[in-house]
Each structure stands twice: as C-alpha cells, then as structure tokens.
Amino acid sequence: MTEAEKLIRGTESLRETIRREWFNIRLDTLTHDDRVVIREHIERCHADLKILLDRLWNLDDGNSN
C-alpha cells in the first residue's frame, strides 16, 4: 500500500468517526458530560484529519524531482 493510499484510508476512517459521533451527540439519553466528551473527541478527530489531509496534499511536493 502506498503512502497516499494509507493517508486516504486514514482520512476516510476519521471522517466516518466524525459522522458517527455527530449522530451520537444527538441522542436524548446522553448527559451534558457525555456530550462534552463527544465534542472533545470530534475536535481531536478533526485536528487529526487536518494533519492527514495536509500530509496527503504535500505528498507530491516531496516526491517531485
């Protein structure tokens, strides 16, 4: 698997996690504290997603000769 494929797989996984968490945050059974934890997880995933996308976008820069 190439580096680009790994990065794409990682971004897809994080996007799915974020989608799932946004669905979960709307559940009526959650407490305020539960929602805070989910929001923090979404923020961490979003930050990780930005890093992976930046690495993916800059991948060609390191391979150009």
N, CA, C and O of each residue as an XYZ file, in Angstrom:
260
protein
N       0.849     -1.178      0.000
C       0.000      0.000      0.000
C       0.894      1.241      0.000
O       1.834      1.336      0.790
N       0.605      2.166     -0.867
C       1.407      3.386     -0.960
C       1.080      4.331      0.191
O       0.065      4.176      0.869
N       1.938      5.290      0.396
C       1.710      6.294      1.449
C       0.404      7.047      1.196
O      -0.352      7.316      2.129
N       0.145      7.384     -0.055
C      -1.090      8.098     -0.389
C      -2.317      7.255     -0.039
O      -3.300      7.773      0.491
N      -2.258      5.970     -0.334
C      -3.380      5.082     -0.015
C      -3.602      4.994      1.491
O      -4.743      4.979      1.953
N      -2.516      4.935      2.253
C      -2.619      4.899      3.708
C      -3.257      6.179      4.239
O      -4.110      6.145      5.125
N      -2.828      7.302      3.683
C      -3.384      8.581      4.127
C      -4.860      8.704      3.768
O      -5.659      9.201      4.563
N      -5.214      8.258      2.587
C      -6.621      8.297      2.165
C      -7.463      7.406      3.069
O      -8.549      7.800      3.496
N      -6.975      6.230      3.355
C      -7.698      5.314      4.250
C      -7.864      5.950      5.634
O      -8.931      5.858      6.240
N      -6.822      6.583      6.120
C      -6.890      7.250      7.422
C      -7.907      8.386      7.433
O      -8.653      8.547      8.399
N      -7.936      9.170      6.359
C      -8.900     10.272      6.297
C     -10.324      9.751      6.214
O     -11.229     10.312      6.833
N     -10.529      8.691      5.460
C     -11.871      8.110      5.359
C     -12.337      7.581      6.712
O     -13.501      7.737      7.082
N     -11.427      6.959      7.438
C     -11.756      6.433      8.755
C     -12.130      7.559      9.719
O     -13.114      7.456     10.452
N     -11.347      8.624      9.714
C     -11.641      9.757     10.594
C     -12.955     10.433     10.215
O     -13.725     10.822     11.094
N     -13.216     10.573      8.938
C     -14.486     11.171      8.508
C     -15.667     10.338      8.975
O     -16.677     10.887      9.415
N     -15.552      9.031      8.887
C     -16.628      8.154      9.350
C     -16.803      8.269     10.861
O     -17.931      8.285     11.354
N     -15.715      8.348     11.586
C     -15.790      8.511     13.038
C     -16.486      9.816     13.390
O     -17.329      9.844     14.286
N     -16.147     10.888     12.703
C     -16.775     12.186     12.956
C     -18.262     12.124     12.655
O     -19.071     12.638     13.429
N     -18.636     11.500     11.540
C     -20.066     11.359     11.206
C     -20.810     10.587     12.293
O     -21.900     10.972     12.715
N     -20.197      9.494     12.734
C     -20.822      8.668     13.769
C     -20.989      9.441     15.071
O     -22.024      9.339     15.729
N     -19.979     10.209     15.439
C     -20.039     10.978     16.681
C     -21.086     12.086     16.603
O     -21.770     12.348     17.593
N     -21.228     12.746     15.448
C     -22.269     13.766     15.309
C     -23.651     13.137     15.422
O     -24.577     13.761     15.940
N     -23.796     11.907     14.943
C     -25.064     11.205     15.121
C     -25.285     10.906     16.607
O     -26.372     11.135     17.138
N     -24.257     10.398     17.263
C     -24.364     10.027     18.674
C     -24.662     11.209     19.580
O     -25.377     11.072     20.573
N     -24.117     12.363     19.241
C     -24.280     13.532     20.120
C     -25.742     13.972     20.203
O     -26.124     14.679     21.135
N     -26.555     13.560     19.241
C     -27.965     13.946     19.225
C     -28.857     13.004     20.026
O     -30.061     13.240     20.129
N     -28.296     11.953     20.589
C     -29.108     11.000     21.339
C     -29.666     11.651     22.603
O     -28.948     12.348     23.321
N     -30.929     11.422     22.863
C     -31.597     12.021     24.021
C     -31.104     11.471     25.350
O     -31.241     12.127     26.382
N     -30.538     10.285     25.334
C     -30.127      9.635     26.576
C     -28.790     10.138     27.116
O     -28.383      9.744     28.210
N     -28.112     10.986     26.381
C     -26.801     11.465     26.812
C     -26.921     12.567     27.862
O     -27.837     13.388     27.832
N     -25.982     12.556     28.774
C     -25.888     13.647     29.741
C     -25.058     14.774     29.122
O     -24.453     14.619     28.062
N     -25.051     15.896     29.809
C     -24.231     17.023     29.357
C     -22.765     16.605     29.282
O     -22.067     16.921     28.318
N     -22.311     15.896     30.303
C     -20.909     15.454     30.332
C     -20.589     14.512     29.172
O     -19.503     14.576     28.595
N     -21.537     13.638     28.836
C     -21.345     12.748     27.680
C     -21.153     13.562     26.411
O     -20.280     13.261     25.596
N     -21.966     14.587     26.247
C     -21.866     15.426     25.052
C     -20.534     16.174     24.996
O     -19.950     16.344     23.926
N     -20.072     16.611     26.143
C     -18.775     17.296     26.196
C     -17.666     16.355     25.745
O     -16.794     16.746     24.968
N     -17.696     15.125     26.226
C     -16.683     14.137     25.843
C     -16.736     13.880     24.339
O     -15.698     13.805     23.682
N     -17.942     13.747     23.796
C     -18.084     13.503     22.362
C     -17.578     14.696     21.562
O     -16.891     14.515     20.557
N     -17.906     15.912     21.991
C     -17.413     17.104     21.278
C     -15.890     17.163     21.286
O     -15.268     17.496     20.277
N     -15.296     16.837     22.432
C     -13.831     16.834     22.509
C     -13.242     15.786     21.567
O     -12.214     16.021     20.932
N     -13.894     14.636     21.482
C     -13.418     13.594     20.567
C     -13.531     14.057     19.119
O     -12.627     13.824     18.317
N     -14.634     14.707     18.788
C     -14.812     15.241     17.431
C     -13.719     16.254     17.124
O     -13.164     16.251     16.025
N     -13.403     17.118     18.078
C     -12.356     18.127     17.863
C     -11.000     17.469     17.633
O     -10.242     17.904     16.766
N     -10.684     16.417     18.405
C      -9.407     15.702     18.206
C      -9.366     15.032     16.845
O      -8.355     15.083     16.145
N     -10.474     14.403     16.475
C     -10.537     13.743     15.160
C     -10.388     14.759     14.038
O      -9.713     14.501     13.041
N     -11.022     15.915     14.205
C     -10.937     16.968     13.193
C      -9.494     17.453     13.056
O      -9.012     17.670     11.944
N      -8.812     17.622     14.178
C      -7.410     18.055     14.142
C      -6.541     16.994     13.460
O      -5.670     17.324     12.656
N      -6.780     15.726     13.783
C      -6.031     14.641     13.143
C      -6.314     14.580     11.644
O      -5.419     14.313     10.842
N      -7.566     14.828     11.281
C      -7.947     14.832      9.868
C      -7.209     15.934      9.115
O      -6.730     15.710      8.003
N      -7.116     17.103      9.703
C      -6.377     18.204      9.078
C      -4.921     17.815      8.834
O      -4.357     18.114      7.781
N      -4.326     17.155      9.804
C      -2.920     16.740      9.674
C      -2.759     15.746      8.526
O      -1.852     15.875      7.704
N      -3.649     14.752      8.480
C      -3.558     13.763      7.403
C      -3.785     14.387      6.036
O      -3.086     14.058      5.078
N      -4.754     15.282      5.942
C      -5.011     15.939      4.654
C      -3.824     16.791      4.232
O      -3.468     16.820      3.054
N      -3.212     17.481      5.182
C      -2.034     18.290      4.872
C      -0.904     17.394      4.365
O      -0.234     17.726      3.387
N      -0.697     16.257      5.031
C       0.330     15.317      4.578
C       0.013     14.794      3.185
O       0.910     14.657      2.354
N      -1.248     14.503      2.926
C      -1.649     13.994      1.613
C      -1.430     15.053      0.538
O      -0.891     14.752     -0.527
N      -1.841     16.281      0.807
C      -1.695     17.362     -0.171
C      -0.232     17.676     -0.461
O       0.117     18.084     -1.569
N       0.622     17.483      0.546
C       2.037     17.796      0.385
C       2.867     16.599     -0.030
O       4.083     16.714     -0.186
N       2.237     15.459     -0.210
C       2.966     14.244     -0.567
C       3.709     14.400     -1.880
O       4.855     13.966     -1.996
N       3.077     15.010     -2.869
C       3.717     15.185     -4.167
C       4.902     16.120     -4.099
O       5.852     15.976     -4.869
N       4.860     17.091     -3.176
C       5.980     18.029     -3.059
C       7.277     17.315     -2.720
O       8.342     17.700     -3.205
N       7.202     16.285     -1.899
C       8.408     15.558     -1.517
C       8.862     14.563     -2.564
O      10.017     14.138     -2.553
N       7.977     14.186     -3.465
C       8.324     13.192     -4.482
C       8.728     13.793     -5.815
O       9.141     13.060     -6.713
N       8.622     15.093     -5.967
C       8.963     15.727     -7.249
C      10.457     15.876     -7.373
O      11.118     16.318     -6.434
N      11.000     15.515     -8.519
C      12.442     15.682     -8.788
C      12.648     16.482    -10.037
O      13.788     16.729    -10.430
